[in-house]
């Protein structure tokens, strides 16, 4: 985990992504974000927001998600080699109340079904948490388009372990920004 006073450049994030390519995931099992019950020591969180209705909205929401638009819309700087693909590495700079934190993740699952699209990434060593986060857009049988963010995590870095309520607050704030970013992308603010 790297803390910065100013937003890291894309070049700095590219270096982190390249370094992360040889890194191992910091947790197991892969796929834990889909579990109903958290493994010992992990916390399960799931947020779902209805973002619209119909096939067109589903297609737009999927495009926003799969082009990293939710992350960028949430204020993150994203360095990724294109759309989320299995085993691709993404480096991001996330805003903090004061400064930024750089994090690196590996895509561990991609969903490309007729009524569900999304991806899951898992944490690498340059991340304050340990676990997975899944981002999924789903078109329900009733035509409602839902955006879901599911996380299974626990603090990893000393600062996150030293003050879990603050780490949890920052994680929740990031999730709120993801949900709002999707809403804004689809409805113009």
GIFEN-V74112 format. One record per residue. N is the residue number from 1. RES is the residue in one small letter. PSI is psi in radians with two decimals (none if undefined). OMEGA is omega in whole degrees, -180 to 180 (NA if undefined). BURIAL is # if it has 16 or more other C-alpha atoms within 10 Angstrom, else .. Layout:
N	RES	PSI	OMEGA	BURIAL
N	RES	PSI	OMEGA	BURIAL
This chain:
1	x	2.29	179	#
2	x	2.21	176	.
3	x	2.47	-177	#
4	x	2.57	175	#
5	x	-0.69	179	.
6	x	2.84	-179	.
7	x	2.23	177	#
8	x	2.60	178	#
9	x	2.84	175	.
10	x	-0.63	179	#
11	x	-0.75	178	.
12	x	-0.70	178	.
13	x	-0.60	177	#
14	x	-0.70	178	#
15	x	-0.77	179	.
16	x	-0.73	179	#
17	x	-0.74	179	#
18	x	-0.75	177	.
19	x	-0.64	-179	.
20	x	-0.34	-178	#
21	x	-0.54	180	#
22	x	0.06	-176	.
23	x	2.72	177	#
24	x	2.66	173	.
25	x	2.62	-176	#
26	x	0.27	-175	#
27	x	2.98	169	#
28	x	2.70	3	.
29	x	2.69	172	.
30	x	2.41	-178	.
31	x	0.07	-176	#
32	x	-0.43	-179	#
33	x	-0.29	179	#
34	x	-0.11	-179	#
35	x	2.58	177	.
36	x	-0.52	-178	.
37	x	2.30	-179	.
38	x	2.41	171	#
39	x	2.77	-180	.
40	x	2.28	177	.
41	x	-0.14	-179	.
42	x	2.73	176	#
43	x	2.35	178	#
44	x	2.24	176	#
45	x	2.50	179	.
46	x	2.23	178	.
47	x	2.36	179	.
48	x	2.36	177	.
49	x	2.27	172	.
50	x	2.22	-176	.
51	x	0.02	179	#
52	x	-2.81	-173	#
53	x	2.40	170	.
54	x	2.93	-177	.
55	x	-0.71	-178	.
56	x	-0.78	178	.
57	x	-0.69	177	#
58	x	-0.82	180	#
59	x	-0.74	179	#
60	x	-0.77	-180	.
61	x	-0.72	179	#
62	x	-0.72	179	#
63	x	-0.77	177	#
64	x	-0.83	-178	#
65	x	-0.87	-173	#
66	x	-0.09	175	#
67	x	0.28	-179	.
68	x	0.30	-178	#
69	x	-0.56	178	#
70	x	-0.76	-179	#
71	x	-0.80	178	#
72	x	-0.72	179	#
73	x	-0.41	178	#
74	x	0.04	177	#
75	x	0.08	179	#
76	x	2.57	168	#
77	x	2.23	-173	#
78	x	2.26	170	#
79	x	1.90	179	#
80	x	2.63	178	#
81	x	1.21	179	.
82	x	-2.75	-178	.
83	x	2.77	178	.
84	x	2.21	177	#
85	x	2.63	179	#
86	x	2.25	179	.
87	x	0.03	176	.
88	x	2.67	-178	#
89	x	2.38	178	#
90	x	2.35	174	#
91	x	2.36	-177	#
92	x	2.65	172	#
93	x	2.08	-178	#
94	x	2.40	179	#
95	x	2.49	173	#
96	x	2.98	175	.
97	x	-0.57	176	.
98	x	1.81	178	.
99	x	-2.74	-175	.
100	x	2.72	172	#
101	x	2.34	175	#
102	x	2.39	178	#
103	x	2.64	180	#
104	x	2.33	-178	#
105	x	2.78	175	#
106	x	2.36	176	#
107	x	2.14	-177	#
108	x	-0.14	177	#
109	x	2.50	174	#
110	x	2.28	179	#
111	x	2.15	179	#
112	x	1.32	-178	.
113	x	2.85	-178	.
114	x	-0.59	-178	.
115	x	0.20	177	#
116	x	2.30	176	#
117	x	2.54	176	#
118	x	-2.89	-179	#
119	x	2.85	175	#
120	x	2.37	171	#
121	x	2.68	-180	#
122	x	2.69	-176	#
123	x	2.50	172	#
124	x	-3.10	-172	#
125	x	-0.43	178	#
126	x	1.03	179	#
127	x	2.39	-178	#
128	x	-0.28	180	#
129	x	2.96	177	#
130	x	2.12	178	#
131	x	-2.72	-175	#
132	x	2.74	173	#
133	x	2.27	-179	#
134	x	2.47	180	#
135	x	2.03	-174	#
136	x	2.37	171	#
137	x	2.30	-177	#
138	x	2.37	175	#
139	x	1.93	-178	#
140	x	2.87	178	.
141	x	-0.45	179	.
142	x	0.04	179	.
143	x	-0.08	180	.
144	x	2.34	177	#
145	x	2.10	178	#
146	x	2.52	173	#
147	x	2.18	-177	#
148	x	2.39	171	#
149	x	2.11	180	#
150	x	2.32	-178	#
151	x	2.51	172	#
152	x	1.93	-172	#
153	x	2.91	171	#
154	x	2.67	-179	#
155	x	2.44	179	#
156	x	-0.87	-177	#
157	x	2.61	-179	.
158	x	-0.78	-179	.
159	x	-0.70	179	.
160	x	-0.65	179	#
161	x	-0.54	-177	.
162	x	-0.50	-177	.
163	x	1.24	-177	.
164	x	-0.67	180	.
165	x	-0.62	179	.
166	x	-0.76	178	.
167	x	-0.73	180	#
168	x	-0.73	178	#
169	x	-0.75	179	.
170	x	-0.69	178	#
171	x	-0.75	179	.
172	x	-0.69	178	.
173	x	-0.70	178	.
174	x	-0.74	180	#
175	x	-0.72	176	#
176	x	-0.68	179	.
177	x	-0.66	177	#
178	x	-0.84	-178	#
179	x	-0.76	179	#
180	x	-0.63	180	#
181	x	-0.72	178	#
182	x	-0.79	179	#
183	x	-0.80	-179	#
184	x	-0.71	-179	.
185	x	-0.60	-177	#
186	x	-0.47	-172	#
187	x	0.21	175	.
188	x	0.58	175	.
189	x	none	NA	.
